[in-house]
Amino acid sequence: MSKAKLTTTAGNPVSDNQNSKTAGARGPVLMEDYQLIEKLAHQNRERIPERVVHAKGWGAFGTFTVTNDITKYTRASIFSEIGKKTELVARFSTVAGELGAADAERDVRGFALKFYTDEGNWDMVGNNTPVFFVRDPYKFPDFIHTQKRHPKTNLRSKTAMWDFWSLSPESLHQITILMSDRGIPTDPMHMNGYGSHTYSFWNDKGERFWVKFHFKTQQGHKHLTDQESEKVIGESRESYQEALFGAIEKGDFPKWDVKVQIMPEKDAEKTSYNPFDLTKVWPHGEYPLIDVGVMELNRNAENYFTDIEMAAYSPSNVVPGIGFSPDKMLQARVFSYADAHRYRLGTHYEALPVNRPKSPANHYHKDGSMRFFDNFTSNPDAYYEPNSFNGPAEDPSVKEPPLRISGDADRYNHRDGNDDYTQAGNLFRLFDSKQKERLFNNIAGAMDGVPEEIIQRQLIHFHKADPEYAQGVADAVGVKNKAASK
């Protein structure tokens, strides 16, 4: 079998790919060596900006199969019949780490899924935890600054992290999960995924239901202690990539049971907690898990950069039957995620192969950099809407029912009237004595070098969740528990 001939990007044959063109054997390189210039110039542009958050990630392709009927809650075609299969691409990630960070660090894991449905792409962009550190998007950039590098030292700052958390009591629930045994999953296969936010379903009758998405690992939970994590990182910074890629290559395809919690629309007015608060969970006793289907990952990317690094997920990608909610964090992410992709990948990022829907995509977005697909050439007169030239037209049949929640527009204090301690305390009380001891030690390690003033402020939050929680942390850190006397 003959080899393909090497060419430039313009298709010009290359005669010598080993030696630069110079003025004599010992002379300088000539500027006319366009092949050398092209090669060096392209190398300078091989990297694109990494994600501001969730930069380090691992992913694969797979399928979602419906096993239970939920059509009374949603008209979404992906759930339309038992046995229906939909292709997907998944990406898991750490939140804080840069592209070169170690996989096995203690951090929240992103859990992002793109379903190629027959009515367009549906992106479910969540985490491996059901809650998050903040409930108001105005605080998200501040929070992320504390997880990144200090502007002077260029090092991670435990002081900044605990200073922010101790001044943000709504973070306590997520802190307790992060510092618990589940804070460092061994790999993507042995962790759950959650939509985290409250989304909504709507059915053919125009009825709306609030929904939480859960992805329960069939592989079981496996986690690392801080000491085990240090050993893993010392041997490999790519432990998650190795585990996920290797399992799929061997045919050991990981699976997750897909479940939902459903809340009738009117119930949101009666719950003791705000059901749209990202720092809260819905108790399963009130809203039990309902089986929906099974997700399986069964194919590795052919090229990591094109299939995983350029995979762009956004909560703004919804399909008829799935909608949003008054969740403040979700509302902001609907804008910010798509905007980040336009900056990082370009105007037409959703036309890239991994992001392109498998159903038809018809719109009136014109021109822009890298317009490499049809630009109104097939029907050049239909480049605006409405038009008289048979261009794509709206479809009133997919109109979503209105959100029936209203109020005066204002900057409401997101901490007023919110209980930031009960759910965190309830989680703490579920731990056995050994789990509590590891929680205390994990927190103590994460507080190493943090000023005592900040530690004491955080102990007050632990105390309000459960006095034993504060005392255990204080003992592990080696400071007096002043919260006990307040």
Long-range contacts (C-beta under 8 A, 24 or more apart in sequence): 8-34, 8-35, 8-38, 9-38, 9-42, 48-309, 48-310, 48-344, 48-345, 49-343, 49-344, 50-98, 50-99, 51-93, 51-340, 51-344, 52-144, 52-340, 53-95, 53-96, 53-144, 53-147, 54-93, 54-94, 54-95, 54-110, 54-112, 55-93, 55-97, 55-98, 55-99, 55-101, 56-93, 56-94, 56-97, 56-98, 56-99, 56-100, 56-101, 56-103, 57-91, 57-92, 57-93, 57-94, 57-110, 57-308, 57-309, 58-91, 58-92, 58-93, 58-103, 58-188, 58-240, 58-241, 58-244, 58-245, 58-308, 59-89, 59-90, 59-91, 59-92, 59-244, 59-301, 59-307, 59-308, 59-311, 60-89, 60-90, 60-244, 60-245, 60-248, 60-297, 60-298, 60-299, 60-300, 60-301, 61-87, 61-88, 61-89, 61-90, 61-297, 61-298, 61-299, 61-300, 61-301, 61-307, 62-87, 62-88, 62-89, 62-90, 62-253, 62-295, 62-296, 62-297, 62-298, 62-299, 63-87, 63-88, 63-295, 63-296, 63-298, 64-88, 64-115, 64-258, 64-293, 64-294, 64-295, 64-296, 65-293, 65-294, 65-295, 65-296, 66-292, 66-293, 67-291, 67-292, 67-293, 67-294, 68-290, 68-291, 68-292, 68-293, 70-201, 70-260, 70-290, 70-292, 71-203, 72-203, 73-201, 73-203, 73-209, 73-211, 73-260, 73-262, 74-201, 74-202, 74-203, 74-209, 74-211, 74-321, 74-322, 75-202, 75-203, 75-204, 75-320, 75-321, 76-117, 76-119, 76-122, 76-201, 76-319, 76-320, 76-321, 76-322, 77-117, 77-118, 77-119, 77-319, 77-320, 77-321, 78-115, 78-117, 78-118, 78-119, 78-122, 78-319, 79-292, 79-293, 79-321, 86-115, 86-116, 86-117, 86-118, 87-115, 87-116, 87-358, 88-113, 88-114, 88-115, 88-116, 88-295, 89-113, 89-114, 89-116, 89-307, 89-308, 89-311, 89-354, 90-114, 90-295, 90-297, 91-308, 91-311, 91-313, 92-128, 92-188, 92-240, 92-244, 95-127, 95-147, 96-144, 96-147, 96-148, 96-156, 100-237, 101-237, 102-233, 102-237, 102-239, 103-236, 103-237, 103-238, 103-239, 103-240, 103-241, 104-184, 104-186, 104-224, 104-229, 104-232, 104-233, 104-239, 104-240, 105-184, 105-229, 105-233, 106-178, 106-179, 106-183, 106-184, 106-226, 106-229, 106-442, 106-446, 107-178, 107-183, 108-132, 108-174, 108-178, 109-185, 109-188, 109-191, 111-191, 111-193, 111-194, 111-215, 112-311, 112-313, 113-193, 113-295, 113-313, 114-311, 114-313, 114-317, 114-354, 114-355, 116-357, 116-358, 116-359, 117-319, 117-359, 118-358, 118-359, 119-319, 119-320, 119-359, 119-398, 120-317, 120-319, 120-357, 120-359, 120-361, 121-317, 121-319, 121-350, 121-355, 121-357, 122-317, 122-318, 122-319, 122-322, 123-313, 123-314, 123-315, 123-316, 123-317, 123-318, 124-195, 124-213, 125-313, 125-314, 125-315, 125-333, 125-337, 126-193, 126-194, 126-195, 126-196, 126-197, 126-213, 127-193, 127-194, 127-196, 128-182, 128-185, 128-191, 128-192, 128-193, 128-194, 129-174, 129-177, 129-178, 129-182, 129-194, 129-196, 130-194, 130-196, 130-212, 130-214, 130-281, 131-173, 131-174, 131-177, 131-196, 131-278, 131-279, 131-280, 131-281, 131-423, 132-174, 132-196, 132-278, 132-279, 132-329, 133-165, 133-168, 133-170, 133-171, 133-174, 133-175, 133-279, 134-168, 134-170, 134-171, 134-278, 134-279, 134-329, 135-170, 135-277, 135-278, 135-279, 135-328, 135-329, 135-414, 135-418, 136-328, 136-329, 136-414, 137-328, 137-329, 137-331, 137-332, 137-333, 137-336, 139-168, 140-329, 140-332, 143-168, 143-171, 158-446, 158-447, 158-448, 158-449, 158-450, 159-449, 159-450, 159-451, 159-454, 161-446, 162-446, 162-447, 162-450, 162-454, 162-455, 162-458, 163-450, 163-454, 165-458, 166-454, 166-457, 166-458, 166-461, 167-457, 169-415, 169-420, 169-421, 169-461, 169-464, 170-279, 170-414, 170-415, 170-418, 170-420, 171-279, 172-420, 172-421, 172-424, 172-461, 172-462, 172-465, 173-279, 173-280, 173-281, 173-420, 173-423, 173-424, 173-427, 174-279, 175-424, 175-443, 176-424, 176-427, 176-428, 176-439, 176-465, 177-427, 179-439, 179-442, 179-443, 179-446, 180-427, 180-431, 180-435, 180-438, 180-439, 180-442, 181-223, 181-225, 181-435, 181-438, 181-439, 182-221, 182-223, 183-223, 183-442, 184-223, 184-224, 184-225, 184-226, 184-228, 184-229, 185-221, 185-222, 185-223, 185-224, 186-222, 186-223, 186-224, 186-239, 186-243, 187-222, 187-239, 187-240, 187-243, 187-244, 188-240, 188-243, 188-244, 188-254, 189-217, 189-219, 189-243, 189-244, 189-247, 189-254, 190-217, 190-219, 190-220, 190-221, 190-222, 190-223, 191-217, 191-221, 192-216, 192-217, 192-221, 192-256, 193-256, 196-278, 197-278, 197-315, 197-325, 197-327, 197-329, 197-330, 197-333, 198-275, 198-276, 198-325, 198-327, 198-330, 199-322, 199-323, 199-324, 199-325, 199-330, 200-322, 200-323, 200-324, 200-325, 200-403, 201-262, 201-321, 201-322, 201-323, 202-321, 202-322, 202-323, 202-400, 202-401, 203-321, 206-401, 207-265, 207-401, 208-265, 208-323, 208-401, 208-403, 208-404, 209-262, 209-263, 209-264, 209-265, 210-262, 210-263, 210-264, 210-265, 210-267, 210-268, 210-275, 210-325, 211-260, 211-261, 211-262, 211-263, 212-260, 212-261, 212-282, 212-287, 213-258, 213-259, 213-260, 214-258, 214-259, 214-260, 214-261, 214-289, 215-256, 215-257, 215-258, 215-259, 215-295, 216-256, 216-257, 216-258, 216-259, 217-254, 217-255, 217-256, 218-254, 218-255, 218-256, 218-257, 218-294, 219-254, 219-255, 225-438, 226-441, 226-442, 226-445, 244-297, 245-300, 248-297, 248-298, 248-299, 248-300, 249-300, 253-296, 253-297, 253-298, 254-296, 254-297, 255-294, 255-295, 255-296, 255-297, 256-294, 256-295, 257-291, 257-293, 257-294, 258-291, 258-292, 258-293, 258-294, 258-295, 259-289, 259-290, 259-291, 259-292, 260-289, 260-290, 260-292, 261-287, 261-288, 261-289, 261-290, 262-287, 262-290, 263-287, 265-404, 268-405, 273-419, 273-423, 274-418, 276-325, 276-326, 276-327, 276-328, 277-327, 277-418, 278-327, 278-328, 278-329, 278-330, 279-420, 280-423, 281-423, 306-352, 306-353, 306-354, 307-354, 308-354, 310-345, 310-349, 310-352, 310-354, 310-355, 311-354, 311-355, 312-341, 312-344, 312-345, 312-349, 312-350, 312-352, 312-355, 313-337, 314-338, 314-341, 320-398, 320-400, 323-400, 323-403, 324-403, 325-403, 326-403, 326-405, 328-414, 346-370, 347-371, 348-372, 348-373, 362-392, 363-392, 364-391, 364-392, 420-461, 421-461, 421-464, 421-465, 422-465, 424-465, 425-464, 425-465, 425-466, 425-469, 428-465, 428-466, 428-468, 428-469, 429-466, 436-468, 436-472, 437-472, 439-472, 440-472, 440-473, 440-475, 440-476, 441-476, 443-473, 443-476, 443-477, 444-473, 444-476, 444-477, 444-478, 447-477, 452-479, 455-479, 456-482, 456-483, 459-483, 460-486
